[in-house]
Amino acid sequence: MLREEWDPIGVPGVPENEYDSYVGGVYRLLTKGADARRLAALVAQLERVSMGLRERDGADPLPVVHKLLELHIARRHRDPAA
Protein backbone atom coordinates (compact mmCIF):
# COMPACT_ATOMS: atom_id res chain seq x y z
CA MET A 1 0.00 0.00 0.00
CA LEU A 2 2.81 2.44 0.78
CA ARG A 3 4.35 2.11 -2.67
CA GLU A 4 1.06 2.09 -4.55
CA GLU A 5 -0.89 4.71 -2.61
CA TRP A 6 1.71 7.02 -1.10
CA ASP A 7 4.92 6.97 -3.20
CA PRO A 8 6.26 10.49 -2.54
CA ILE A 9 9.39 9.70 -4.52
CA GLY A 10 7.25 9.30 -7.63
CA VAL A 11 9.97 7.69 -9.69
CA PRO A 12 8.82 5.13 -12.24
CA GLY A 13 10.39 1.76 -11.74
CA VAL A 14 11.16 2.17 -8.05
CA PRO A 15 12.05 -1.29 -6.73
CA GLU A 16 9.26 -3.03 -4.86
CA ASN A 17 11.38 -3.16 -1.72
CA GLU A 18 11.96 0.62 -1.61
CA TYR A 19 9.33 1.08 1.09
CA ASP A 20 9.94 -2.16 3.02
CA SER A 21 11.96 -0.43 5.74
CA TYR A 22 9.02 1.89 6.50
CA VAL A 23 6.44 -0.85 7.06
CA GLY A 24 7.58 -1.77 10.58
CA GLY A 25 7.11 1.71 12.02
CA VAL A 26 3.75 2.18 10.35
CA TYR A 27 2.57 -1.25 11.50
CA ARG A 28 3.65 -0.60 15.10
CA LEU A 29 1.67 2.62 15.22
CA LEU A 30 -1.39 0.94 13.74
CA THR A 31 -1.28 -1.90 16.26
CA LYS A 32 -1.10 0.66 19.06
CA GLY A 33 -4.24 2.38 17.77
CA ALA A 34 -2.54 5.55 16.52
CA ASP A 35 -4.81 8.25 15.15
CA ALA A 36 -4.55 9.98 11.77
CA ARG A 37 -2.53 12.86 13.22
CA ARG A 38 0.17 10.54 14.60
CA LEU A 39 0.36 8.46 11.42
CA ALA A 40 0.59 11.60 9.28
CA ALA A 41 3.45 12.82 11.48
CA LEU A 42 5.31 9.55 10.92
CA VAL A 43 4.75 9.70 7.16
CA ALA A 44 6.00 13.30 7.07
CA GLN A 45 9.06 12.30 9.11
CA LEU A 46 9.81 9.43 6.72
CA GLU A 47 9.61 11.83 3.80
CA ARG A 48 11.94 14.37 5.41
CA VAL A 49 14.44 12.14 7.22
CA SER A 50 14.51 8.83 5.35
CA MET A 51 13.83 10.12 1.84
CA GLY A 52 15.44 13.55 2.17
CA LEU A 53 12.43 15.37 0.73
CA ARG A 54 11.53 18.91 1.68
CA GLU A 55 8.07 19.24 3.18
CA ARG A 56 6.63 20.80 0.06
CA ASP A 57 8.06 17.97 -2.09
CA GLY A 58 6.06 15.22 -0.41
CA ALA A 59 2.54 14.28 -1.33
CA ASP A 60 -0.33 14.95 1.06
CA PRO A 61 -0.10 12.03 3.51
CA LEU A 62 -3.75 12.09 4.60
CA PRO A 63 -5.21 9.94 1.80
CA VAL A 64 -2.82 7.06 2.53
CA VAL A 65 -3.17 7.59 6.30
CA HIS A 66 -6.93 7.18 6.05
CA LYS A 67 -6.54 4.05 3.92
CA LEU A 68 -4.13 2.61 6.47
CA LEU A 69 -6.61 3.30 9.26
CA GLU A 70 -9.34 1.57 7.24
CA LEU A 71 -7.33 -1.66 7.47
CA HIS A 72 -8.31 -1.88 11.16
CA ILE A 73 -4.99 -3.50 12.01
CA ALA A 74 -5.18 -2.44 15.67
CA ARG A 75 -8.48 -4.25 16.12
CA ARG A 76 -7.31 -7.40 14.30
CA HIS A 77 -4.05 -7.44 16.22
CA ARG A 78 -5.88 -7.38 19.56
CA ASP A 79 -8.66 -9.77 18.60
CA PRO A 80 -7.75 -12.26 15.86
CA ALA A 81 -11.40 -13.27 15.56
CA ALA A 82 -12.46 -9.73 14.55
Secondary structure, DSSP 8 states (H G I E B T S, - for coil): -IIIII-SS--TT--GGGGHHHHHHHHHHHHTT--HHHHHHHHHHIIIIIS---GGGS--SHHHHHHHHHT-HHHHHH-TT-
